Amino acid sequence: MSSRLFPTYNRSSLAFARGEGSWLYTEDGHAYLDFASGVAVNALGHNNDRLKKALLTQAEKLWHVSNLYTIPVQERLAEMLCEASFADSVFFTNSGAEAIELAIKAARRFQYKNGSPNRYRIVTFEGAFHGRTLGALAATGRAEYLEGFGPKAPGFDHVPLGDREALERVISEETAGILVEPVQGESGIRSLPPGELRYLRELCDENGILLMLDEVQTGIGRTGTFFAYEAEGVLPDLLATAKGLGAGFPVGACLATEQVGSAMTSGSHGSTFGGNPLAMAVASEVLSIILSPGFLERVQQTSAVLIGQLREIVANHPKLFNEVRGSGLLLGLKCNIPVSEVIRQFTAEKLLCVPAADNVVRLLPPLTVSEAEVAGAVSCIGAASAALEKSLLAGNVRSEDSAH
């Protein structure tokens, strides 16, 4: 019998029965090293004892009451996020796309409440990915995601990443803010050039517009700091995050300064499930772990080891790989052969990774990955590389250039 699910995913036939730390296990006991982490979601690995306890403890008390009532665990998590970031207030969502939608609304509402109702346009960057809702798709602006869904929602201007002249030309009296990912994950682990975030902050200040960060994938320790903006020492006005915030439990958040957050007055936004006690209990425990002394320093140390070993692989296999991209444990290998072939061979070596655009394979291990597991992953990549080079010599795999 064929699947009753919408055919929206090109799914692997792999199915997993359980997980433990950085490992996933099939029903028949085959173990896979998980450097996909549910696409940067399982920040603390699988089957984490502290997260299980937090969820089960809350499940025995209260699942849902709605935001018609005060939810103390929601208040506590908002306090934790604000203390660890630029923010003064938070709205909790169920996903990253919802957090992006709210950031767009909040930027427009801020301008409206401050006497500039004509300021509603958001500037975004080519290669971005902001989510699958109609508003987030319009912000993304990529034709392959918009096809067949009718007219694109208006109010978005797209410019090439790093093209300052094009960016300055498009800013007008209708611009409300600039929305940017510190690292473009879906388009191939493309990091903003050094100093670019500071330039964007200054440009926003000069024009009376808001700096909006999409840290759905980069946030919650993924790049080695709690949020990626910290590496540049630049503070945004709005920030959307999700993925690692619940470490597997669906939750997102939109963070704002007091000035921006206060524009979202009673009735201007809402969510039935957003901020429910189950999600808040899990996310609070996630932050307790990630913000504990030494945790992010260990992520940075592990990252340095992994990056160094990946660079050795690139140097030893120049026909297969071009460079290592990214920071923290949001890393990419730019491939010289089709990324689908690389993913296939990595999987054959029992290593799970994630493809991205620009012929890049993403490596997204749990933030708790050990150096021994990093060494195991590098060994898998080495064995896969040897097999791929044999296939390349035999003509069974073509280089990306020859494939075009």
C-alpha positions in Angstrom: 0.0 0.0 0.0 1.3 3.5 -0.9 1.8 6.1 1.8 -1.1 8.2 2.9 1.2 11.1 3.5 1.5 14.1 1.2 4.4 13.4 -1.2 6.2 16.6 -0.2 9.4 14.9 0.9 12.0 12.9 -1.0 12.4 10.5 1.9 15.2 8.0 2.5 14.0 4.4 3.1 15.9 4.6 6.4 13.7 4.4 9.5 14.9 4.6 13.1 13.5 2.9 16.2 15.5 4.7 18.9 18.3 7.1 19.6 21.0 7.5 22.2 23.2 10.6 22.4 24.8 11.1 19.0 23.5 7.8 17.6 20.4 6.5 15.9 19.5 2.8 15.7 17.3 1.0 13.1 14.8 -1.7 14.2 17.3 -4.4 13.3 20.1 -2.8 15.4 22.2 -0.9 12.8 23.9 2.1 14.4 24.3 5.4 12.6 26.3 8.4 13.8 23.9 11.3 13.6 25.5 14.4 12.1 22.2 15.6 10.8 20.5 16.2 14.3 17.1 16.5 12.7 18.5 19.4 10.7 20.1 21.2 13.6 17.3 20.5 16.0 18.6 17.7 18.4 21.0 20.1 20.0 21.5 17.8 23.0 21.4 14.5 21.1 18.8 11.8 21.5 17.1 10.4 24.7 18.6 13.1 27.0 17.8 12.1 30.6 17.3 15.7 31.8 15.0 16.6 29.0 12.9 13.4 29.5 12.6 14.2 33.2 11.5 17.8 32.5 8.9 16.7 30.0 7.5 13.9 32.1 7.4 16.0 35.2 5.4 18.7 33.4 3.2 16.1 31.7 2.0 14.9 35.1 1.0 18.4 36.0 -0.4 20.4 33.1 -0.3 20.2 29.3 -2.3 23.1 28.0 -4.3 26.0 29.4 -4.0 28.6 26.6 -2.5 32.1 26.8 -5.7 33.4 28.3 -4.0 32.7 31.6 -0.5 33.3 33.1 1.8 30.4 32.5 4.6 30.7 35.1 7.0 28.3 33.3 6.6 30.5 30.2 7.5 33.6 32.2 10.6 31.9 33.6 11.8 30.9 30.1 11.3 34.4 28.8 13.4 35.7 31.6 16.1 33.2 30.8 16.2 34.2 27.1 16.2 37.9 27.9 19.0 37.5 30.5 21.1 35.6 27.9 20.5 38.0 25.0 19.8 41.5 23.8 16.1 41.1 24.3 13.7 42.7 26.7 10.6 40.6 25.7 9.7 37.4 24.0 6.7 35.8 22.2 6.7 32.0 22.0 5.7 30.1 18.8 5.6 26.5 17.6 8.1 26.8 14.8 10.8 29.0 13.2 8.5 30.0 10.3 6.0 31.3 12.9 8.7 33.2 14.6 9.8 34.8 11.3 6.1 35.7 10.5 5.9 37.5 13.9 9.2 39.3 13.3 7.9 40.7 10.0 4.6 41.8 11.7 6.5 43.3 14.6 8.8 45.4 12.4 5.8 46.7 10.5 3.8 47.3 13.6 6.7 49.2 15.2 6.9 51.6 12.3 3.1 52.0 12.3 3.0 52.8 16.0 5.8 55.2 15.7 4.2 57.4 13.0 5.4 55.7 9.8 2.6 53.5 8.5 4.1 53.7 5.1 7.2 51.8 6.3 6.3 48.1 5.7 8.8 46.8 3.3 11.5 44.3 4.4 14.8 43.9 2.7 16.1 40.3 2.5 19.1 38.6 0.7 19.3 36.3 -2.2 20.0 32.7 -1.1 18.1 33.2 2.1 15.6 30.7 3.5 13.1 32.0 6.0 10.4 29.3 6.1 7.5 27.7 4.3 4.5 29.9 5.2 3.4 32.4 2.5 4.9 35.4 4.3 8.2 33.6 5.0 8.3 32.3 1.4 7.9 35.9 0.1 10.7 37.0 2.4 12.8 34.1 1.0 11.9 35.1 -2.6 13.3 31.9 -4.2 11.2 30.9 -7.3 11.5 27.2 -6.7 9.6 27.5 -3.4 7.0 29.9 -4.7 5.9 28.1 -7.8 2.2 27.2 -7.9 1.1 29.1 -4.8 -0.3 32.2 -6.4 0.9 35.8 -6.2 3.8 36.4 -3.8 2.9 38.4 -0.7 4.0 42.0 -1.4 6.4 44.1 0.7 9.8 42.4 0.2 13.0 43.5 -1.6 15.7 41.1 -2.4 19.4 42.0 -2.9 22.6 40.0 -3.5 24.3 39.0 -0.2 27.2 41.4 0.4 26.3 43.9 -2.3 26.3 47.1 -0.3 25.5 49.4 -3.3 22.4 47.3 -4.2 21.3 47.3 -0.6 21.6 51.0 -0.1 19.8 51.7 -3.4 16.8 49.6 -2.4 16.3 51.3 1.0 13.5 53.8 0.8 10.9 55.7 2.9 8.8 52.5 2.7 11.5 50.3 4.3 10.7 48.9 7.8 13.7 46.7 8.4 16.5 44.4 7.1 16.1 40.6 7.7 19.3 38.5 7.5 20.7 35.1 8.5 24.1 35.4 10.1 24.8 32.1 8.2 22.7 31.1 5.3 22.2 27.4 6.0 20.0 26.1 3.3 21.9 27.8 0.5 25.2 26.2 1.5 26.6 27.4 4.8 27.3 31.0 3.5 28.5 33.1 6.4 28.2 36.9 6.4 31.6 38.5 5.7 33.4 39.8 8.8 32.1 43.2 9.6 29.0 42.9 7.5 26.6 42.6 10.5 28.1 45.8 12.0 27.6 47.6 8.7 24.0 46.4 8.6 23.5 47.7 12.2 24.9 51.1 11.2 22.8 51.3 8.0 19.6 50.5 10.0 20.4 53.2 12.5 21.1 55.8 9.8 17.8 55.0 8.1 15.5 54.6 11.1 14.8 50.9 10.3 15.1 47.7 12.3 17.9 45.0 12.1 16.1 41.6 12.1 18.0 38.4 12.5 16.9 34.9 11.4 18.7 32.7 13.9 16.3 29.8 13.5 19.2 27.5 12.6 22.2 29.5 14.0 20.8 30.2 17.5 21.0 28.3 20.8 24.7 27.5 20.7 24.9 26.1 17.2 27.7 28.4 16.0 29.6 28.3 19.3 28.0 31.3 20.9 24.5 31.4 22.3 23.4 33.5 19.3 25.6 34.0 16.3 25.3 37.8 16.5 27.5 37.7 19.6 30.6 36.9 17.5 30.4 40.4 15.9 29.3 42.2 19.1 26.3 43.7 17.3 22.8 43.8 18.8 19.6 43.4 16.7 16.2 44.8 17.3 14.3 41.5 16.5 15.4 37.9 16.4 13.6 34.7 15.4 14.8 31.4 16.7 13.6 27.8 17.0 15.3 24.4 16.1 17.7 23.9 19.0 15.5 25.8 21.5 13.4 22.7 22.2 16.1 20.2 21.2 13.5 18.1 19.5 10.3 19.5 21.1 8.5 21.9 18.7 9.0 25.5 20.0 10.2 28.8 18.5 10.5 32.3 19.8 10.6 35.9 18.6 12.8 38.1 20.7 12.6 41.9 20.7 13.9 45.1 22.4 11.5 46.8 24.7 10.8 49.5 22.1 9.8 47.0 19.4 8.1 44.4 21.6 5.9 47.0 23.2 4.4 47.9 19.8 2.7 44.4 19.8 -0.2 45.4 22.0 -3.1 43.3 23.2 -4.9 41.5 20.3 -2.2 42.3 17.7 -0.9 38.7 17.7 -1.7 35.3 19.3 -1.1 31.6 19.2 -3.2 28.7 20.5 -0.4 26.4 21.3 2.6 28.8 21.4 4.3 28.8 24.8 2.4 25.8 26.2 3.7 24.3 29.5 5.2 21.2 27.9 7.3 23.1 25.4 8.3 25.7 28.0 9.4 23.0 30.5 11.6 21.3 27.9 13.1 24.5 26.5 13.9 25.8 30.0 15.9 22.6 30.6 17.6 23.0 27.3 18.7 26.5 28.2 19.8 25.4 31.7 22.2 22.9 30.0 23.5 25.1 27.2 24.0 28.2 29.3 25.8 26.2 32.1 29.4 27.1 32.7 31.8 25.7 30.1 29.2 24.2 27.8 29.7 26.6 24.9 33.4 26.6 25.4 33.3 22.8 24.8 31.3 23.4 21.6 34.0 25.7 20.4 36.8 23.3 21.3 35.0 20.4 19.5 34.4 22.6 16.5 38.1 23.5 16.2 39.0 19.8 16.3 36.4 18.9 13.7 37.2 21.9 11.4 40.9 21.0 11.5 40.3 17.4 10.6 37.8 18.3 7.8 40.4 20.6 6.3 42.9 17.7 6.2 40.3 15.7 4.3 39.8 18.5 1.8 43.5 18.8 1.3 43.8 15.0 0.8 40.8 14.7 -1.5 40.9 17.8 -3.8 38.9 16.1 -6.5 36.0 15.5 -4.1 36.0 18.6 -1.9 36.7 22.3 -2.3 36.5 23.9 1.2 35.1 23.8 4.7 32.5 26.4 5.6 30.8 27.6 8.7 31.5 27.9 12.4 30.7 26.1 15.6 28.9 22.9 14.8 27.2 24.4 11.8 29.6 23.2 9.1 29.6 22.5 5.4 31.8 20.6 3.0 31.7 22.2 -0.5 31.8 19.3 -2.9 33.3 18.9 -6.4 31.1 16.0 -7.2 27.3 15.8 -6.8 26.3 16.2 -3.2 23.8 13.4 -3.6 26.7 11.0 -4.3 28.5 12.2 -1.2 25.5 11.8 1.1 24.8 8.3 -0.4 28.4 7.2 0.4 28.4 8.8 3.9 25.2 7.0 4.7 26.8 3.7 3.5 29.5 4.4 6.1 26.7 4.9 8.7 27.2 8.6 8.9 24.1 10.8 8.6 24.5 14.4 7.1 22.2 16.9 5.4 22.5 18.3 1.9 22.3 22.0 1.1 22.3 24.2 -2.0 25.6 25.1 -3.8 26.6 21.4 -3.7 27.3 21.4 0.0 26.9 18.7 2.6 26.0 20.0 6.1 27.5 18.5 9.2 25.3 19.3 12.2 26.2 17.0 15.1 24.6 17.4 18.5 26.3 20.1 20.6 27.1 17.3 23.0 29.1 15.3 20.5 32.3 13.9 21.9 35.8 14.2 20.4 35.8 10.4 20.0 32.5 10.6 18.0 34.1 13.4 15.9 37.0 11.1 15.2 34.5 8.4 14.3 32.8 10.7 11.9 36.0 11.8 10.3 37.0 8.1 9.9 33.6 7.5 8.1 34.3 10.5 5.8 37.7 9.2 5.1 36.4 5.8 4.1 33.6 7.3 2.1 36.1 9.6 0.3 38.3 6.6 -0.7 35.3 4.8 -2.1 34.2 8.0 -4.0 37.6 8.5 -5.5 37.6 4.9 -6.8 34.2 5.5 -8.3 35.4 8.8 -9.8 38.4 7.0 -11.5 36.1 4.3 -12.8 33.8 6.8 -14.3 30.9 5.9 -12.1 30.8 9.3 -10.5 31.3 12.5 -12.4 32.7 15.8 -11.2 30.2 18.6 -10.7 31.8 20.5 -13.6 31.4 17.6 -16.0 27.9 16.9 -14.8 26.9 20.3 -16.2 
